[in-house]
Amino acid sequence: MSTAAATRTSPQAIREPVVSRGTAMLIMAVFTVYFLLPLWWLLVASSKDTGDILTTNPLLFSDFRLFENIGSLFAYRDGIYLRWLGNSLLYAGVGGAIATILAAMAGYALAKYRFPGRELLFNVVLGGVLVPATALALPLFLLFSEIQLTNTIWAVLLPSIVSPFGVYLARIFAAGAVPDELLEASRLDGAGEIRTFFTVSIRLMTPALVTMFLFQFVAIWNNFFLPMIMLRSEEFFPVVYGLYGWNNQLNQLPELRGLVLIGALLSVIPLIITFLLLQRFWRNGLGAGALK
């Protein structure tokens, strides 16, 4: 009798998990709508004629002209938008990849090697994480002015390959994911330090590398202040700064409103594609780390 009573589940005990799950689902639904609603509005507005953007329901389609608007965007001023998009891919792709490799090497060295001043150097890196990028923009401009690299691709690309947060993340991950015994075994087999890093350690650090690249790619892609002070020629603009320039001309050229909207919509697509392509490696790496 007592055993049956103990195993019998009360209605209140059943109702509480149901209420908790319902509350959690409601909160997630609210935040999902909050984050996706601007993208939906952008998609709807990008599919309309310029004259209909402000006169029709902002969340409902009217005349679907998305592909015509994309064609107009690509044809405007001999395809300057495509040039901006290519610049952003160059800055974010190359800059993010180089920054990831450099940060991984630096973080790995700080985690696995003992040398004088290691902790001091790591504290300096932590200080770099805390310094906002806007505080470094003016000194960078003065430095690049001295070597006559302003208004060039290098003025945006070179500062983008430095990632103090990536160094910090790489050190923390390498310390826990790369066993010292595995490194010793690799050295006993005759592998040098560089070969050990690129053939053994870097594979174990894959989740950290993907995370660093994603963070750096998004940060460079959305970087606005650095191109604003470094660049003057439109041919070097990234897409974010180029759309900002068009948006400032809306009072003189109202027809640019539609181009700005469709340009903003297309500028989000590379970020989504990058995340979708890399999330598999991210998820697999995290799962492998959990099993170990």
C-alpha positions as CSV (number, residue, x, y, z in Angstrom):
1,M,0.0,0.0,0.0
2,S,2.7,2.5,1.0
3,T,4.8,1.6,-2.0
4,A,1.9,2.2,-4.4
5,A,1.2,5.5,-2.7
6,A,4.8,6.6,-3.0
7,T,5.0,5.7,-6.7
8,R,1.6,7.3,-7.5
9,T,2.2,10.7,-9.2
10,S,0.0,13.5,-8.0
11,P,-1.8,15.8,-10.5
12,Q,0.1,18.8,-9.1
13,A,3.5,17.1,-9.8
14,I,2.4,16.5,-13.4
15,R,1.0,20.0,-13.9
16,E,4.1,21.8,-12.7
17,P,6.4,20.5,-15.5
18,V,3.7,21.2,-18.1
19,V,3.4,24.8,-16.8
20,S,7.2,25.2,-16.8
21,R,7.5,23.9,-20.3
22,G,4.6,26.1,-21.5
23,T,6.2,29.2,-19.9
24,A,9.6,28.4,-21.4
25,M,8.0,27.9,-24.9
26,L,6.1,31.2,-24.6
27,I,9.2,33.1,-23.7
28,M,11.2,31.6,-26.6
29,A,8.3,32.3,-29.0
30,V,8.2,36.0,-27.9
31,F,12.0,36.4,-28.3
32,T,11.9,34.5,-31.7
33,V,9.2,37.0,-33.0
34,Y,11.2,39.9,-31.5
35,F,14.4,38.9,-33.5
36,L,12.7,37.7,-36.7
37,L,10.2,40.6,-37.1
38,P,12.8,43.1,-38.3
39,L,14.1,40.6,-40.9
40,W,10.5,40.0,-42.0
41,W,9.9,43.7,-42.4
42,L,13.1,44.1,-44.3
43,L,12.1,41.3,-46.7
44,V,8.6,42.7,-47.2
45,A,9.9,46.3,-47.8
46,S,12.6,45.0,-50.2
47,S,10.0,43.4,-52.4
48,K,8.0,46.7,-52.8
49,D,8.3,49.6,-55.2
50,T,9.9,52.6,-53.7
51,G,6.6,54.5,-53.7
52,D,4.8,51.8,-51.8
53,I,7.3,51.4,-48.9
54,L,5.8,54.1,-46.8
55,T,2.2,54.0,-48.0
56,T,1.4,50.2,-47.6
57,N,1.2,47.9,-44.7
58,P,4.8,47.4,-43.5
59,L,4.3,43.7,-42.7
60,L,2.3,42.6,-45.8
61,F,3.4,42.1,-49.3
62,S,1.9,44.2,-52.1
63,D,3.5,44.0,-55.6
64,F,6.3,41.4,-55.3
65,R,9.2,43.1,-57.1
66,L,12.1,41.6,-55.2
67,F,14.0,40.3,-58.2
68,E,13.5,43.5,-60.1
69,N,14.8,45.5,-57.2
70,I,17.8,43.2,-56.9
71,G,18.5,43.8,-60.6
72,S,18.2,47.6,-60.1
73,L,20.6,47.4,-57.2
74,F,23.2,45.5,-59.1
75,A,22.9,47.9,-62.1
76,Y,23.0,51.1,-60.1
77,R,26.2,53.1,-60.8
78,D,27.9,50.3,-62.7
79,G,27.4,47.8,-59.9
80,I,29.1,49.7,-57.1
81,Y,27.1,47.6,-54.6
82,L,28.8,44.4,-55.8
83,R,32.1,46.0,-55.3
84,W,31.2,46.9,-51.8
85,L,30.0,43.3,-51.1
86,G,33.3,41.9,-52.5
87,N,35.2,44.3,-50.3
88,S,33.3,43.1,-47.2
89,L,33.9,39.5,-48.1
90,L,37.6,40.2,-48.5
91,Y,37.9,42.1,-45.2
92,A,35.8,39.7,-43.2
93,G,36.9,36.4,-44.9
94,V,40.7,37.0,-45.2
95,G,40.9,39.1,-42.0
96,G,38.8,36.6,-40.0
97,A,40.9,33.6,-41.2
98,I,44.3,35.2,-40.5
99,A,43.1,36.5,-37.1
100,T,41.9,33.0,-36.2
101,I,45.2,31.4,-37.1
102,L,47.3,34.0,-35.3
103,A,45.1,34.0,-32.2
104,A,45.1,30.2,-32.1
105,M,48.9,30.1,-32.3
106,A,49.3,32.8,-29.7
107,G,46.8,31.2,-27.3
108,Y,48.3,27.8,-27.8
109,A,51.8,29.1,-27.0
110,L,50.5,30.8,-23.8
111,A,48.7,27.6,-22.7
112,K,51.4,25.0,-23.5
113,Y,54.8,26.7,-23.1
114,R,56.5,28.0,-20.0
115,F,58.5,31.2,-20.5
116,P,59.4,34.3,-18.5
117,G,56.7,37.0,-18.7
118,R,54.0,34.6,-19.9
119,E,51.4,35.8,-17.4
120,L,52.3,39.4,-17.9
121,L,51.8,39.0,-21.7
122,F,48.5,37.3,-21.1
123,N,47.4,40.1,-18.9
124,V,48.2,42.6,-21.6
125,V,46.1,40.5,-24.0
126,L,43.2,40.7,-21.5
127,G,43.7,44.4,-21.3
128,G,43.3,44.5,-25.1
129,V,40.0,42.7,-24.8
130,L,38.7,45.4,-22.5
131,V,39.7,48.4,-24.7
132,P,36.9,49.4,-27.0
133,A,37.7,49.4,-30.7
134,T,36.6,53.1,-31.1
135,A,39.3,54.1,-28.6
136,L,42.0,52.6,-31.0
137,A,40.5,54.0,-34.2
138,L,42.2,57.5,-34.0
139,P,45.7,56.1,-33.0
140,L,45.4,53.6,-35.9
141,F,44.5,56.4,-38.3
142,L,47.5,58.5,-37.2
143,L,49.8,55.5,-37.5
144,F,48.5,54.5,-41.0
145,S,48.8,58.1,-42.1
146,E,52.5,58.1,-41.2
147,I,53.1,55.1,-43.4
148,Q,50.7,56.4,-46.1
149,L,48.3,53.4,-46.0
150,T,45.0,55.3,-45.4
151,N,42.4,55.0,-48.1
152,T,43.7,51.6,-49.0
153,I,42.5,48.0,-48.5
154,W,45.3,47.5,-45.9
155,A,43.9,50.3,-43.7
156,V,40.9,48.0,-42.9
157,L,42.4,44.6,-43.4
158,L,45.5,44.9,-41.2
159,P,43.8,46.0,-38.0
160,S,41.2,43.2,-38.6
161,I,43.8,40.4,-38.2
162,V,44.3,41.2,-34.5
163,S,41.9,39.5,-32.1
164,P,42.7,39.8,-28.3
165,F,39.5,37.9,-27.5
166,G,40.6,35.1,-29.9
167,V,43.9,34.8,-28.1
168,Y,42.1,34.6,-24.7
169,L,39.6,32.0,-26.0
170,A,42.4,29.9,-27.7
171,R,44.4,29.8,-24.5
172,I,41.5,28.7,-22.4
173,F,40.4,26.0,-24.9
174,A,43.9,24.7,-25.6
175,A,44.6,24.4,-21.9
176,G,41.7,22.0,-21.5
177,A,41.3,20.3,-24.9
178,V,45.0,19.6,-25.8
179,P,46.5,17.0,-23.4
180,D,50.2,17.4,-22.6
181,E,50.7,13.7,-22.9
182,L,49.6,13.8,-26.5
183,L,52.1,16.6,-27.2
184,E,54.9,14.6,-25.6
185,A,54.0,11.5,-27.7
186,S,54.1,13.6,-30.8
187,R,57.6,15.0,-29.9
188,L,58.8,11.5,-29.1
189,D,57.7,10.5,-32.7
190,G,60.0,13.2,-34.0
191,A,57.5,15.9,-34.9
192,G,58.5,19.5,-34.5
193,E,56.5,22.1,-32.6
194,I,55.0,23.6,-35.7
195,R,54.1,20.2,-37.2
196,T,52.6,19.2,-33.9
197,F,50.5,22.3,-33.7
198,F,49.1,22.1,-37.3
199,T,48.6,18.3,-37.4
200,V,47.6,17.4,-33.8
201,S,46.6,20.4,-31.7
202,I,44.7,22.4,-34.2
203,R,42.3,19.5,-34.8
204,L,41.5,19.3,-31.1
205,M,40.9,23.1,-31.1
206,T,38.4,23.1,-33.9
207,P,35.4,24.3,-31.9
208,A,37.5,27.2,-30.6
209,L,38.7,28.0,-34.1
210,V,35.2,28.1,-35.6
211,T,34.0,30.2,-32.7
212,M,36.8,32.7,-33.1
213,F,36.3,32.9,-36.9
214,L,32.6,33.5,-36.5
215,F,33.1,36.2,-34.0
216,Q,35.8,37.9,-36.0
217,F,33.9,37.5,-39.3
218,V,30.8,39.2,-37.9
219,A,32.8,41.9,-36.1
220,I,34.7,42.8,-39.3
221,W,31.6,42.6,-41.5
222,N,29.7,45.0,-39.2
223,N,32.7,47.3,-38.5
224,F,31.6,50.8,-39.3
225,F,33.8,53.3,-37.5
226,L,37.2,52.0,-38.8
227,P,36.2,52.3,-42.5
228,M,34.6,55.7,-41.9
229,I,37.9,57.2,-40.7
230,M,40.3,55.3,-42.9
231,L,38.6,55.3,-46.3
232,R,37.7,58.1,-48.7
233,S,37.3,56.3,-52.0
234,E,34.0,54.5,-52.6
235,E,35.9,51.6,-54.4
236,F,37.3,50.5,-51.0
237,F,34.1,50.8,-49.0
238,P,32.6,47.8,-47.2
239,V,28.9,47.2,-47.8
240,V,27.9,48.5,-44.4
241,Y,29.6,51.9,-44.9
242,G,28.5,52.1,-48.5
243,L,24.8,51.7,-47.5
244,Y,25.3,54.3,-44.8
245,G,26.5,56.8,-47.4
246,W,23.4,56.1,-49.5
247,N,21.1,56.4,-46.5
248,N,22.5,59.9,-45.9
249,Q,21.5,60.9,-49.4
250,L,17.8,60.0,-49.1
251,N,16.7,63.6,-48.8
252,Q,18.3,64.5,-52.1
253,L,17.7,61.1,-53.8
254,P,14.5,59.5,-52.4
255,E,14.8,56.6,-54.9
256,L,17.8,55.3,-53.0
257,R,15.4,54.2,-50.2
258,G,14.5,51.0,-52.0
259,L,18.2,50.3,-52.9
260,V,19.2,50.8,-49.2
261,L,16.6,48.3,-48.1
262,I,17.4,45.6,-50.6
263,G,21.1,46.2,-50.1
264,A,20.7,45.7,-46.3
265,L,18.7,42.5,-46.9
266,L,21.4,41.0,-49.2
267,S,24.2,42.1,-46.8
268,V,22.7,39.8,-44.1
269,I,22.8,36.7,-46.4
270,P,26.6,36.1,-46.2
271,L,26.4,36.1,-42.4
272,I,23.6,33.5,-42.4
273,I,25.4,31.3,-45.0
274,T,28.7,31.4,-43.0
275,F,27.0,30.4,-39.8
276,L,25.1,27.6,-41.5
277,L,28.2,26.2,-43.2
278,L,30.3,26.3,-40.0
279,Q,27.7,25.2,-37.4
280,R,28.3,21.5,-38.3
281,F,32.0,21.7,-37.4
282,W,31.1,23.7,-34.3
283,R,28.5,21.2,-33.2
284,N,30.6,18.1,-34.0
285,G,33.6,19.6,-32.2
286,L,31.6,20.4,-29.1
287,G,30.2,16.9,-29.1
288,A,33.6,15.3,-29.4
289,G,34.9,17.4,-26.6
290,A,32.0,16.4,-24.4
291,L,32.6,12.7,-25.1
292,K,36.3,13.0,-24.1
